[in-house]
Amino acid sequence: MAEKIDFQPKSFAVVGAGPVGCIVAAFLAKAGYRVTLCDVVEELLTPTLKPGITVEGAEHLEHTPVTKICKTVDELAEDIPDVLFLTVKANALPLIVSAIEGFYRPGLYVVSWQNGIDTEAVIAETIGKEAVMRAVVNFGCNLVSPARVFMAFHHPPHFLQQLHPSSAPVAKKLAKLLTKAGLPTMHTENIISMVWRKTILNASMSPVCAVTGMTMAQAMNDPFVYQVVEALFKECIAVARANEIALGWDFFPLGLEYLKKAGDHKPSMLVDIEKGRRTEIDFMNGKFVEYGKQAGIETPYNQTFRALVKALEPK
């Protein structure tokens, strides 16, 4: 008999008012939910209340306002949401999770709606697996200006999975809720493999662009740079397989074909370097170095690009 649960979320919080956070907040707000958007950068927040968030490109939403805004995660303690989406860069997780710990109570669910390997594990270390879910997101976007997002592509479905089996009914309900809100989402039991597949693609391209200043299409069309991307790709796959991550027998040719179709735009890691921000390199190539050591696999390409990107980050 299917398990019945009383999970009827009415309020959501989204931490991170960048392009991804604005998209999640806007779709939930349009669906009629109470949405609090949180970010330390005030100029990103103010226009999300008035005139509201605008999404252009693959999807279209016009001036969709959130319910509330706040500048610190601690402020969410005054009106604790039912579900909290984390859409910030992975390197900000330890600080944010520490703040969540201050007001966490059973029944609050936290979704890692982020890039990188093991983001969900960082959250679960503090508040426990029962409260945590991990998503794999299939849209590309950038912030045109505060509260204005261009969605370059939207290739649903997105995927969602709980970390603890007892939370599966909640994850399934949340996936249906997101689907009705306009972000088609499927529940899965294979999220780890999906996370690794996506991260392999990102880790093969993003640091190369960050170091060279090239767009993705430029990198793939340069015969010398392409060889480096392919070598990174092979090394990441070797680490995944050595750690018994299921990628599928045809992931190499399909993944390489996907990279060859990369658009003429900058990955977020390059944008972060250009704007003097820290990157997510530790949760991407850094993880392949870490898991490579665990399995006895040498990772010279990942080690090199982790070091080079780290050297370009602000000190």
C-alpha positions in Angstrom: 0.0 0.0 0.0 1.3 3.4 -0.9 2.4 5.5 2.0 0.2 8.5 2.8 1.9 11.7 4.0 0.6 15.0 5.1 2.9 17.2 3.1 1.2 20.3 1.8 3.9 23.0 1.6 2.6 26.6 1.4 5.8 28.5 1.9 9.2 28.3 0.2 12.5 30.1 0.6 15.2 30.4 -2.1 18.7 31.2 -1.0 20.6 32.9 -3.8 19.1 35.7 -6.0 21.2 34.8 -9.0 19.7 33.5 -12.3 18.9 30.0 -11.0 17.4 31.3 -7.8 15.3 33.9 -9.6 13.9 31.2 -11.9 12.9 28.9 -9.1 11.4 31.8 -7.0 9.5 33.2 -10.0 7.9 29.9 -11.0 6.9 29.1 -7.4 5.5 32.6 -6.9 3.5 32.5 -10.1 2.0 29.2 -8.9 0.6 31.0 -5.9 3.1 30.0 -3.1 4.6 32.3 -0.5 8.2 32.7 -1.6 11.0 34.4 0.4 14.1 35.2 -1.6 17.4 35.6 0.3 20.7 37.0 -0.8 23.5 39.1 0.8 23.5 41.5 -2.2 20.7 43.9 -1.6 20.6 45.3 -5.1 19.8 41.8 -6.4 16.8 41.5 -4.1 15.0 44.8 -4.2 13.6 44.6 -7.8 12.3 41.0 -7.1 9.6 42.6 -5.0 8.8 45.4 -7.4 8.5 45.2 -10.4 9.2 41.5 -9.9 11.2 38.8 -11.7 11.2 38.6 -15.5 12.3 35.5 -17.3 13.1 35.6 -21.0 14.3 33.2 -23.6 13.2 29.5 -23.4 10.5 30.4 -20.9 8.7 33.7 -20.4 7.5 35.2 -17.1 6.8 38.9 -16.8 7.2 40.9 -13.5 6.5 38.1 -11.1 7.1 39.4 -7.5 8.2 37.2 -4.6 6.4 37.6 -1.3 9.4 38.6 0.9 13.1 39.3 0.7 15.8 38.9 3.4 19.6 39.6 3.4 20.7 36.8 5.7 19.7 33.2 6.1 19.3 33.8 9.9 16.3 36.0 9.1 14.4 32.9 7.8 14.1 31.9 11.5 11.3 34.5 11.8 9.1 32.8 9.3 10.5 29.3 8.7 9.6 27.9 5.3 8.3 24.4 4.5 11.0 23.9 1.8 14.3 25.7 1.4 16.0 25.7 -2.0 19.7 26.4 -2.1 20.8 27.9 -5.4 24.0 29.5 -4.3 27.5 28.5 -5.4 28.6 25.3 -3.7 31.6 27.0 -2.0 29.1 29.1 0.1 27.5 26.0 1.6 29.3 25.6 4.9 28.4 29.1 6.0 24.8 28.8 4.9 24.2 25.4 6.4 25.6 26.7 9.7 22.9 29.4 9.6 20.2 26.9 8.7 21.2 24.7 11.7 20.2 27.6 14.0 16.5 27.4 13.1 16.1 23.9 11.6 13.2 21.8 12.9 11.9 18.4 11.7 9.5 18.9 8.8 11.7 21.5 7.0 13.2 20.1 3.8 16.3 21.5 2.2 16.9 21.0 -1.6 20.4 21.3 -3.1 19.5 22.9 -6.5 23.2 23.3 -7.4 26.1 22.1 -9.5 28.9 19.9 -8.2 29.5 16.6 -6.4 28.6 16.0 -2.8 26.8 19.3 -2.2 23.9 17.3 -0.5 26.4 15.6 1.7 27.7 18.9 3.1 24.1 19.8 4.1 23.3 16.4 5.5 26.4 16.5 7.8 24.8 19.3 9.7 21.0 18.7 9.6 20.8 15.0 8.8 19.9 13.0 5.7 16.1 12.9 6.4 15.8 16.6 5.6 17.9 16.8 2.5 17.2 16.3 -1.2 19.3 16.7 -4.3 18.3 17.9 -7.7 19.8 17.8 -11.1 18.7 20.9 -13.1 18.5 21.0 -16.9 18.3 24.6 -17.9 21.0 27.2 -18.7 20.6 30.8 -17.7 22.3 34.1 -16.9 21.4 37.3 -15.1 20.8 40.1 -17.5 20.3 42.5 -14.6 18.9 42.2 -11.1 15.6 40.2 -11.2 15.9 39.8 -15.0 17.0 36.4 -16.3 17.7 35.1 -19.8 17.1 31.3 -20.0 19.2 30.1 -22.9 17.7 26.6 -22.9 15.2 24.5 -20.9 15.5 20.8 -21.4 13.2 19.2 -18.8 12.6 17.1 -16.9 14.7 18.1 -13.9 15.3 15.3 -11.4 14.9 15.1 -7.6 15.8 12.5 -5.0 15.8 12.3 -1.2 18.9 11.2 0.7 17.0 9.1 3.2 14.4 6.5 2.1 11.9 7.7 4.6 11.6 11.0 2.8 10.8 9.5 -0.6 7.1 10.3 -0.4 7.9 13.9 0.3 10.4 14.1 -2.7 7.7 12.6 -5.0 5.2 15.2 -3.9 7.7 18.0 -4.3 8.5 16.8 -7.8 4.8 16.9 -8.7 4.5 20.4 -7.2 7.4 21.7 -9.2 6.0 20.2 -12.3 2.6 21.9 -11.8 4.5 25.2 -11.2 6.1 25.0 -14.6 9.4 23.3 -13.8 8.8 19.7 -15.0 10.5 17.5 -12.4 10.7 13.7 -12.0 11.5 11.7 -8.9 14.5 9.4 -9.3 16.5 6.8 -7.4 19.6 7.4 -9.5 20.5 11.0 -8.7 24.1 10.3 -7.8 24.8 8.9 -11.3 23.1 11.9 -12.8 25.1 14.3 -10.7 28.3 12.7 -11.7 27.4 12.6 -15.4 26.6 16.3 -15.3 29.7 17.2 -13.3 32.0 15.3 -15.7 30.7 17.4 -18.5 31.1 20.6 -16.5 34.6 19.7 -15.1 35.8 18.9 -18.6 34.9 22.3 -20.1 34.5 24.9 -17.3 38.1 25.1 -16.0 39.6 25.1 -19.5 37.4 28.1 -20.4 38.2 29.7 -17.0 42.0 29.5 -17.7 42.0 30.3 -21.4 39.2 33.0 -21.4 37.6 31.1 -24.2 33.9 30.4 -24.7 32.8 26.8 -24.8 32.5 26.8 -28.6 35.9 28.4 -29.0 37.5 25.8 -26.8 35.9 22.9 -28.7 36.8 24.3 -32.1 40.5 24.9 -31.2 42.3 21.6 -32.1 44.9 21.9 -29.3 42.5 23.0 -26.6 40.0 20.2 -27.7 42.7 17.6 -26.9 42.9 19.0 -23.4 39.1 18.9 -22.9 39.0 15.3 -24.2 41.8 14.2 -21.8 40.0 15.8 -18.9 36.8 14.0 -19.9 38.5 10.6 -20.1 40.2 11.2 -16.7 36.9 12.1 -15.0 35.2 9.0 -16.5 38.1 6.8 -15.2 37.6 8.2 -11.7 33.8 7.6 -11.9 34.1 4.1 -13.1 36.8 3.3 -10.5 34.3 4.4 -7.8 31.6 2.3 -9.3 29.5 5.2 -10.5 27.1 4.0 -13.2 27.5 6.2 -16.2 26.3 3.8 -19.0 28.5 2.1 -21.6 27.9 4.8 -24.2 28.6 7.9 -22.0 31.9 8.6 -23.6 30.7 9.0 -27.2 27.5 10.7 -26.2 29.1 13.0 -23.7 31.8 14.1 -26.2 29.1 14.7 -28.8 27.3 16.9 -26.3 30.4 18.9 -25.6 31.0 19.4 -29.3 27.6 21.1 -29.6 28.5 23.5 -26.8 27.3 27.1 -27.4 29.3 30.2 -27.9 28.9 31.4 -24.4 31.0 31.6 -21.2 30.6 29.0 -18.5 29.9 30.4 -15.0 33.4 29.5 -13.9 34.9 31.9 -16.4 32.4 34.6 -15.4 33.3 34.1 -11.8 37.0 34.5 -12.6 36.3 37.6 -14.7 34.3 39.2 -11.8 36.9 38.3 -9.2 34.8 35.7 -7.4 35.6 32.3 -6.0 34.6 29.4 -8.2 33.1 26.0 -7.6 36.3 24.2 -8.6 36.5 22.3 -5.3 33.1 20.7 -5.9 34.0 19.8 -9.5 37.6 19.0 -10.5 38.6 19.0 -6.8 36.2 16.1 -6.3 37.7 14.1 -9.1 41.1 14.5 -7.5 39.6 13.4 -4.1 37.8 10.4 -5.5 40.8 9.5 -7.7 43.0 9.2 -4.6 40.3 7.1 -2.9 40.3 4.6 -5.8 44.0 4.8 -6.6 43.6 6.6 -9.9 46.1 9.3 -11.0 44.4 12.6 -11.9 47.1 14.9 -13.4 44.7 16.9 -15.6 42.2 17.5 -12.8 45.0 18.4 -10.3 46.5 20.9 -12.8 43.3 22.7 -13.6 42.3 22.8 -10.0 45.6 24.5 -9.2 45.4 26.9 -12.1 41.8 28.0 -11.3 42.7 28.4 -7.6 45.6 30.6 -8.7 43.2 32.8 -10.6 40.7 33.1 -7.7 40.8 36.2 -5.4 43.1 35.7 -2.4 
